[in-house]
């Protein structure tokens, strides 16, 4: 005799389907909430880095507005003056207020580095996507060109550019962008090639989607985190490169000054322990340290999420 399909199950229902409330959706919702919390949570180091980055970003916008003195005003009687209420960070080799010059130099150091990094990463990501999507000889041509550029040491390349064309703000931007574009290209291409092999991209190809749709809708959103992490790293490199060029006298020219220039022009006060040389060096260090802490927090969080 055939078994009755409606024979009651131990839970008291015909098929046992409605015995208990479905826990799957509730678990999925809880997992989604936890994932969102992790996305917006930072480690202690990441929080410190975020505060440092936000502070210097704010100074880049409002620094010249809140500076107590004009950047080039000769108002101090004491060269390499000590810390005081009138001059919180002392005075430089000409008696100018270092705090004011530091605040006036923030837009140059941070603004130029940010624009140069945007140019480098945008060009690198675009070329990386084109190479990964095209493949074949296009990929080979772009990759070999970038390999040739990355083989040139960045500082040697920068010195050659400045020696050939002179120092100017547009040249500094182009020089820094070209110097760090190949590294951004390699990261973007490697991630894009990996994403291109995933199932959802194959499904999009099967549906007959155009290549621009696949790149901007399917591939690019799934490579944002490594690209943003690389952006932070490139920003640190560009800050250090531009500061080094200014320290050598090949960056921002007087009477304007970025933080690297402030270190160079006050280097004679190092033996005296003058704050004029220490303050811009500390500013460069805290900016780069803040960005590093922030991107390290993103990398660590990504690893923890993968393990979970």
C-alpha angles and dihedrals in degrees: 000000000000117000115252109250090211095055106138115256122223090268091061100250129105096249103008091241097120100037096108133015113272109262098187098082091044092052091047091051092049091049090051091051091050090048091052091049090052090049091056097038125095133193120243090262091048091051091050090048091049091052092050092048093047091048095053092041088055091048090052089059103038103018097102090046095055098037109125094220140019111276094238100036113125097218105140126084094200120071112220086008121192128247113292141156091261094045108028092185098031128243133290132237091288098042096260122145109263094202091057093046090047091053092046090049095052095082090052096048098040099029097049092044092049094049092045091049091049090052093047096046095042092052092043094049093046092049091044092053092047092049094047094046096044102040120174120065093345091059091045094049095049093043095050091048091052091046089055091051095046090053090068112085109246097231093046089050091049093049091050092050094049093043091051101043106018129243120300137140095253091049092050090052094048092043094051092044093052092045095057102028094089093057091050090048093055093051093046094046093048092050093043093051089052093049091046090064095055123109098247090057091050089050090051090051090049090052088056097246116171119252094248089056092050092048100045100032105031107024109029098052090052094055099047097103097055090040092052091046090051089047090059091048092049090049091057091049092050093049090053093045094050091044090051091050091050091047088056090050094251099104130063108000128223139302084034117060140186124200094274090054091050090056092048098047093047098041091112089068093061092090090053094049090242115179088220091080097034098052098062091041090054090047091055091046095049093046094051092040091052093051091046093050091049097050091042088056090053091050093048093047091051090053092049092050091051091051091050 
